[in-house]
């Protein structure tokens, strides 16, 4: 792979006298050389419609200005020659879209300058800045479907407009993430540009750390600049793995207008990356019907089903991210203080969400006509409900040969919906399993433990199947990281205490600087203080007696029990957040005494081999997956894998059902599994009999109420947080 992905690197660091080893202005190098557009060195990828300062109520004036300017140019075409039009577009866009990096897959002009300033500031603070060149062989690019099939090399510049830029940017992003993880970077910032003006397609990359890490700090306090072979290898394999995951995807549309091509290419980024608040607000409004009297969470009209779903998700996210500003924390605490049971709290939480949604609808209804614009093609697709998407798929026939935005959006929704469904089951069964493992129970009750464990593993692995499609969306959740740090601290303390109690007393006193047990006992207060400072153990003098050690061991056993619960609870939340895999979760729940798993990036957890193990879990649950296909064939191996899952779940279900019936308990807790098993059995029988049919796209044939043709512009100022706070304060 070294021949196919050639990585060269030099770095620049700041000398004590203020000079630099290889240039003192790496920030300018990013904007003036790497991102240059002279002679077509770089090709832009349409920047997403958001700027760095965007929130739910701050729109980017850059994009809106571009939109207005474009319309102005269209209206004045006869009054401008080609050079003038080109000049005006360049003025609007600047260097937007030419670079990508740790911030996102396409940097606006402002974002690029902000990132280059971060790199310059890091350099000024004595961080080493890597200036890398990553070159790709034509053979490699062809093998991983990056090049057009009809590409012919004709000299320098041949790659221009003939490669899948989105795919390669995504792969390099994965590669850099893997490299910085291996290299021990604390908080890396980087900018990359793809350049096509030479004989090889290559990427220029400027990379640095913005915090000092133990792994990269040299004696003297500055960063090491050298990149180890292991780091380069991690980058190469990360790029290759990501490209392998994207086989079959095509985001390059040769022969279409460039701006349209870029927007279609960016559908994937929109769907897989967490959108900004203002973008979500656009989607909420864009999905609403024209009839404003229907804008209420209590509406039973079918046209409100999808808008309510989108709006609830948006409001819930605002509550999580802005608990104080929205007033959610105070309102939720009031509900908890009055609650008699969990159902009261849950119903109260749902009421707060619905109240927030209705407040949001009232705000949208007050938007002035001058602050709305016609929906873009992209937003139009995303604001359709499922039935409308299915109608569009049927109506479009074979017109979308390379990329079908309706089908892509429908599948994305289906996959994310399945993830949510299975994760909810994981959380439910994990709660049951933890309670079971930490309570006294009879041998007969072990059948319930087997049932909980079987269902948890099934749903966790199935969720992983669909998460693997989103694996390049690396998410770092600070809350999960904080929980991990707390668990790790407890584990370290537990390990230190076990070492303390299990070691002979002679070794203990020697460790803390005493020549004998007698001397340590004479200096008991001092000995206690030293041990407490190191291990947080109070009254270490109990270590001198056998009975005292028994007391400590009993305390340690209690700490171990608490740690096990803490580790298992953390693992469930980390899994729910997409930062642990099913095998990691299962192992932790089976043996919570081991060290906690650190939060992982999705891209690191899901291999092709693992996907092949879990891909057949839910053949009974597939529907839109097959649209456009006249027939579906499964290998014997896939069918057997699915049948094995059915039999495994069936066996655990029967055991649980029999136990509940024998002990006169309700079967309601296992009904969901029962219904699912009926469907699995039916599918297994059809597959073995060769009668499996492609599911039809089922949708309501009734005429749908007309949606709003317009939505808010990105610079519309809607005081969402304030309106939510006002509503929840009532």
N, C-alpha and C positions, 0 to 999 in steps of 0.2 A: 504493500500500500504506500510505502515511502516514495516509490516512483510515480504513483498516480496522484498523490497529494504531497507536493513539495512545500515544506515550511521553512522559510528563512527568517531570521530575526536579528535585529540589533536593537540596542536600547540606549536611552540617554538618561543621565542622572546629573544632578546639580552638584558642582564642586563647592568646596568650602569658600572659595573666593568669588562665588557667584556665577562663574562660567559653567559650561556644560560639556559633557563628554561628546555628545553628538547633536548639538543644537539646543538652545535654551527656550525655543518657542514651539513645543509640540502641538499646542492648541491651534496655532496658525497653520502648522503642517496639515492638520485635519481639514480645515476649511479651504485652504488655498491650493493644496496639492492633491490630497486624497479625493476631495469632493469636486474637483475641477470638472467643468463640462466642455473645455476646449477640445476640439477635434473629436468629439464624441467619446471621450475617455470613460465617462460614466453614463448610465442610462437611468432616468428617474422611474420610480415606482410610486404611483399616486399616493401622496401622504394621506393618512386617515384624516377625517374631518375634524380633528381636535388638536388643540394646542396644549402646551405644557401647563398652562394656568387654568385650563378648563375644569370646571366642576359641573354639577347639575344645573347651576344657574349662571354660569359664565361661559358664553359661547365664544368660539374663535372667530374673530373678526377677519382673520386671514382668509379662511375658506369662504366666508360669506362675501367678502370683498371680491374674491376670485370669481364666485358665482355671478355677482352683479356685473363685474367687468366683462366676463365672457358674454353675457347677454348684451352688454353694450357693444362689444366687438361684432357680434352677430348682426345687430341692428345697423352698424356702420360699415359693413364689409365693403360696400362700394366706394367708401371714402378712404380706405386704407390699402396700401399695397402689402405684399406678403412680409416684407422686412419689418414694417411698422407693427403688424399684428404679432409677429414673433417677438419683437422687442417688448411689447406690452405684456405678453404672457410671461416673459422672463422676469419682468419687473414684479409681477404679482407673485410668482412662485419662488423666486430666489434660488436657493440650493435645495429646496424642498424635494424630498423623495429620492435624492441621490445617495443618501447614506442610511444605514441602519445600525442598531447597536443594542446595548443593555436596556435601553428605554423602550423601544419597540421596533417593529420590522420596517418602518419607513418613517424617517425623521423629517418633520417640517423644517423650514429654514430657521425658525426660532429655536426649535429643539436641538438642531445640529450645533448652533452657536452656543447654546447653553451647555451641551455635552462637551464641546471643545474647551469651554471655559473651565469646566470641572477637571478635565485632564491637565490643563495648564496650572490650575491651582494645586493639584496633587503633586505635579512636578516641583512647583515652588516650595512645597512642604516636604521635599526630599524623598518623594516616591519615584521609583524608577518607572519610566514609560517605555513599554515595548512597542516597537514599530515593526510589524510583521508583514510578510507577503506570503500568501497561500496560493499556490498555482495548481491547476487541475489539468490532468491529461485529457485529451479528446476521448481516449478509450474509456476512462472512468466516467466521464460525463455521459457518454452513450450508454454504458452499462446500466447506469442508474436513471435513465430516462430524463436527463436534464436538457439534452439537445433535441432540436427538431429532428424528426426522422430523415428529412430530406436535406439536412445540413451538409454542405461541402466546404471544406477549408480552402480558401483562396488567398491566404496571406493575412497580414496584419489587419485587424478590425473585422475579420470574418464572423466572429461570434456575436456581433452587434445585432440585437433583435432576433436572435436565433436560439436563445436558451431560456429556460424557465427560471426567471430571476427570483420569483417568490419562493420556489422550492429550494433554491440554493441559499437564499438568505436564511430560511428556516433551518436548514441543515447546519450552516456555519454558526448560527445562534446556539444550537445544541452542542456543537463542537467546542465553542468557547466556554459554555457552561461546564462541560465535562473537564476541560483543561483547567479552569480556575478552581474547580472542586479538588482535583488531584493536586494542584499547586498550592493549596491552602490559602487562597486569597480570602481576605476578610470581607471586603465590600468593593468588588471590582466595577469599574466603569470602562466601557469600550465603545468605539465607533468603527464601523467597517464600510468599505465601498467596493463594489464589484467593477472591475475595469476591463474594457474590451478593445483597447486601442493597440494591443500588441499581438504577438503570435499565440499567446496562451491566455485563456480566461483566468483571471487571478483576482484575489481580494487583498486590498490594503487594510491593515488593521492597526489601530492605536489602542493600547490596553494599559491600564494601570490600576493599582489598588488605591483606595481613598482612606483606608484605615491601616494601621500597622498590625500585622499578624505575626505570631511567634514563628510560624512556618516559613515566612519570607523575610524576616528582619535579620540583617547581618549585624555583626559586631560593629558598633558605632551608631546604630539606630536607623540606618536607611534600608530600603528594600534591596534584595538581590535582583539583578536584572537578567541574569542568565535563565533561560527556559530549559528545563531538564528534558531528556528524551522521553521520560514517562508522561510528561505533560503534552508533548507533541503527539505521542501515540494516542493519548486520551482524546485529543482534538480530532485526529484522523478517524478513529473508530466512532466517535460521536457523530461526525458528519456522515459517515457511511451508514450507520444505524438509522439515522433520521431519514436519509434518502431511501433506504430500504423500506421503512415504514410507510413512505408516501408513494410507493409503486402503484401505478394505476390512477393516481391523481394527475390532473393536468390543469395548470393555471395560465398557460400561455396560449394566446389566441391569435395566431398568425393571420394577417390579412384584414383584421378589424381595426377600427379607429383606436389609436393608442389610449386615449382617455377611457374609452369603454372597456378596453382590454384590462387596464389597470384596476378599474372599479370591480370588474368581475373577479379578477385575481384576488382582490382584497376581501371578497366574501368570506373566504376561509379565516382570515385574520379577525374579521368582525365576529364570526361565530365562535371561534375558539379562544380568543382573548377577552378578558373582562372589559366590557365597554365602559365608557365614562358615564357619569350621571346625566349629563345633558343629552347624550345619545340615547340613553334609556328613556328619558323623558320624551324625546322625539318619537320613539317607538310606541310608547303608551298612547300618545295623542294620535299617531298615525293609524293605530288599530281600532280606534273608536268609531262607532257608526255616526252618521250625520245627525240622527235624531238625538238631541241633547237630553231629552226627557228620560232616555234610557240609561244615562250615565249614573249608575248607582250599583253598589255591590249586591243589593237585594233584588236587582232586576233578574227576571227569569227568561228574558229574551235571549235566544241563542246567539245573537250578534254581540252580546256582552261577555260571553264565556271566555274568549281569548283575551280581550282587553283587561278583564278583571284578573286573570291569571298573571299577565305581564305586570300590571300595576301593583298587585300584592307582592310580587317578587321584588319590585323596585322599592316599595315602601319598607318592606322588611329589611332590605339591605341598608337603607338609610337609617333605620332604627339601630342596626348593629354597628354601623360605622360612626354614627352621630347620636349616641344615646342621650347626651346632655342637651345638645342643640335642638333636638326634636321633642324633648320632654318625655321620651319613652322610658328612660330609667326611672324617673320619679313616678310615672303612671304605673309602670310594671311593679315597682316596689309597693305601691299602695294596694295593688291586687293581691300580691303575695301576703301582705300583712293581714288581709281579710279572709284569706283562703282557708277552707277546711280540708280540702283534698286537692290532688293534682289536676283533676278534671276542671275544677273551678279556675285554676291558674291558666290552664290551656285555653279554656273558653274565653277568659279575659284577654289573653294574648291575641287570639284571633279577632276579638272585638276591636282591640287597639289598631290592628292592621287594617281592618275594614273601615274604621273611622278615618284613618290616615288616607286611605284610597279615595274615599268620598271627598275629603278635604282637597286632595290633589285634583280631582275632577272639577271641583268648584273653581280652583285656580286656573285650570286650563280653559274653562268656559269663559273666563274673563279676559283671555288673551285678545289683544286688539288685532283687527284684520291686517294692519300694517306689519305685524310681527310674524306672519305665517307665509309659507311658500309652498309650492307644489312639491310633493314627495319625490325623492330621487327613485330611480329604478330599484336600487338596492333596498331602500327603506320600504318601498312598495311591496317587495317580496317578503321582507321580514315582518311587516305588519299584517300580512294575511293570516287568517286562521287556518287550521288544518284542512277543513273542507274546501276552502278557496284554493289552497295549494294543490290539492288533489284534482280539482276541476281544471286548474291551469295545466297540470301534467297531462291529463287526458286530452285537453284541447290542443296542446302544443304539438302533439304527434312526435315526429322525428326531427323537428327543427333545431333542437339543441343536441348536436352530435358530440361535441367535446365537453361541454359543461352545461348542466341544467340547473339553474339557480333555484327553481321550485323544488326539484327533487333533493338537491343538496340541503336546503333549508328544512325540508320535511324530515329527512334522515337525521339531521343534526338535532332537531327537537326530539325525535324518537329516542335517540341515543342518550341525550341528557336526561330525558324523562325516565328511561330505564335505570340510569345511574342513581337518580334520586330515589326511585322505588326500592331498588336493592339495598342502597345505603340505609334507608329507613328500617328495612328488615334486619340488617346487620346490627344497627343500634339496639333494636328491640331484643333480638336474640342474645346479644352480648350482655345486656342488662340481666336477662333471665339466667344466663350461664354463670355470670359472676355471683349473683345471689345464690344460685344452686351450689357452687363450689365453696362458698363461704358460710354455708348453713349445714346443720346436722340433717341427715336424711337416711332413710332405710335403703337396703340393697335393691329392693324393688323399684325405688324411685330413681335408680341410676338410668332407667330407660328415658326419663325426662332429660337427664344430662346429655345422653347420647343424641336425643332429638335436637336440643338446643345447639349442640356443637355441630351437628350435621347441617342444620339449616343455616347457621351462621357461615360456615365454610362455603356452602353453595352460593349464597347471595353475595358474599364478599368476592368470590372468584368471578361471578357473573358481572358484578360492577367493574371489576378490574378489566374484564374483556372490553367493555366500552370505554373505560378510561384510557386504554391503550391507544384509541383513536385520537385522543386529545393529549398524548404524552408530551408533545413539544411545548405545551402550555405550562411552563414551569412556574409554579406558584409557591411563594415563600410566605407563610403565615406567621407573623410575629407571635400571636397568641399561642400557637402550637409550639413554637420554639421556646417560649417562656415556660410552658408546661413541661417540656422535655428537660429544660435546665433544672427545674425544681425536682423532678423525678431523679435525675442524675445525681443531684446533691444528696438526696436521701439514700440512694444506692451507695454512694461513696462513704457516707457516714456509717451505714450498716456494715459495709466491708471493713472499715477501719475498726469498728467495735468488735466484730467477729475476730479480727486479727489480734486485738487487744486481749480478749477473754480467752482465746484458744492458745495463746503463747505462754510458755512457762514464765512465772513471775520474775525469775532471774533475767530473762531476756527483756521483759518490759522495763524494769528499773534501769537496766543497762542502756536501753534505747533512749531513756529520758535523762541520762547523764549521771547515774549513780553507780558506784562500784559494788554495792551490795544491797540486799534487801533491807538489812538493818539500817544502813545509812538513809535509805529512802523513807523508812518508817520514822526515823528520828526527824526527818524534814517533811513530815506528812503534808502540811499545808502547801509547801512549795511544790511537792510532788503532785498534789491534787490540781494545783493551778496549771502546771505544765501539761498534764494529761488533758484537762478540760480545754485548754487553748488549742490543742491539736485535734481532739476527737469530740469535743462538746459533751464529754462524759463527766458528770458531777460525782463527787465523793469517790475518787478512784482508790482510796484506801481500802475499800471493800475487796479489792483484788487480792489483798494479802491473805484472806481466809477462804476456805472451801465454801462455807455457807454464803459468804459475800459474793463469790463468783456465781453461785447458783441464782442469787437475786438478780445479778446483772444479766445472766443468760436468759432469765425469764423476761426481763425488760427487752432484751434483744429480740426474743421471739415475737413479742408484741409489735416491736418496730418492724420486723420482717413481715408480719401480717399486714400492717399498715402500708408498707412499701408495695407489697403484692397488689393490694387494692389500688394504690396510687398509680402503679405502672400499668395495670390493666385498664383503668379508666382513661389514662393518657393515651394508650394505644388505640382505644376506640375513637376518641376525639381526633387523633392524628389520622386514623384511617378515614373517618368521615370527611376530613378536610383534604383528602387526596394525597397525604404525605407519608403513608405507610401502605404496603401491599397486603393482600389477603394472607399470604404465608407468614408475614411478620406478625400480623394481628393474631392469627391462629396460634402461632408459637408462644406469643406473650400470654394469651389466655390459658394455654395449656401449662405453661411454666412461667409464672409471673415473677419468680425469684431471680431470674437472670437480669443482666444489664439491659436498660431500655434501648430500643432502637431510636437512633437519631432521625429527625424528619428527613424524608427523601424527596427528591424531585421526581415527578412522574416519568420523566425521560430515562431515569436510572433504574426503574423498577420493572418495566414491562419489556421482556425480551420476546423475540419471535417464537422461541421454544415455549415460553410460558403461554403466549397467546394461543398456540396450537393445542395446548392442554385444556384450555377453558372455552374455546370458541364454540363448542357443541353443547354448552350447558343449557341453552334456552331456544332450541329449534322450534319449540311450540309457541314461542312468543314473538316470532318474526312476522312482519306484515309488509310495511312499506319498504323493507330491505329488498324485496323482489320486484318492485314496480318496473315495468318495461320489459320483464322477462317472460317468455312464453312457457318456460319449463325450468326447473331447478333440479340439479343432480347432486346427491351427497355420496361421498365415498363410503364404502363399508366401514372403514375405521371411524368416520365421523358419526355414523349411525350407532355403532357400538358404544362410542363414548357417551352419546346422549342416553342410550338405554342404560348404561351403567349409572349415570346420574339419577335416572328415574328409579332404578332398583335400590340405590343407596338411600335416597330420600324416602321411598316407600317403606323400607324396612324400619327406619327410625320412626316414621310416622305411626306405623302399626304398633310398635312398642309403646309409644307415648299414648296412643288411643286406648290400648288395652289397660295400661296403668290407670289412666283417668277413669275409665269405666269401672275398674275393679275397686277404686277408692271413692266412687260416687261423686266425682268432680265433673264440672262442665267441660264439654269438648270445644267450647267457643274459641279458646286460645289457639287451636290447631286447625280451625276451619279454612283459613287462607291457604295453608299448605295442602289441605284436602282438595280444594277446588283446583289448585295448580296441578296436582298430581293427576286428576282426571284428564286435564288437557294434555299433559305429558304422555299419559298412557295412550290417548287417542292418536297423538302424533307418532309415537313409537309403532303402533299397529299399522298405520298408513305407510310409514317408511318401509317396514318389513314386507308389506303387501304390494309395494310399488304403486300406491294410490295417492301419494302426496301431490297436492295441487298447489299451484302458485296462488296465494291469496289475492283477491281482487282489491283494488282501491275503492273502499266503501266510503261514501259521503252522502250527506243530505242533499237530495235533488231539489229541495224547496229553494225558491229564490231568496237569496241572501240580501239583507238590508244593506244599503249602500254605505260604504265607509267614507270618512272624511278624505277628500282629495288633497288636503293641505295639512301641514303640521308646522310646529314652531320652527323658526330659524335658530341656528346655533348660538346667536348672540341675544336671544330673547331672555330677559331677566325675570324669571318666575321665582318668587320667594318661597321655595318649597319647605325648607327647614322651619322658617318662621310660621308658615301656615300649619304645619304639623304640630308645632309647639303650642300654637294657639288652640288647636282642636283638642289636644290631649290635656290641656290645662283646664278645660271646661268641666 
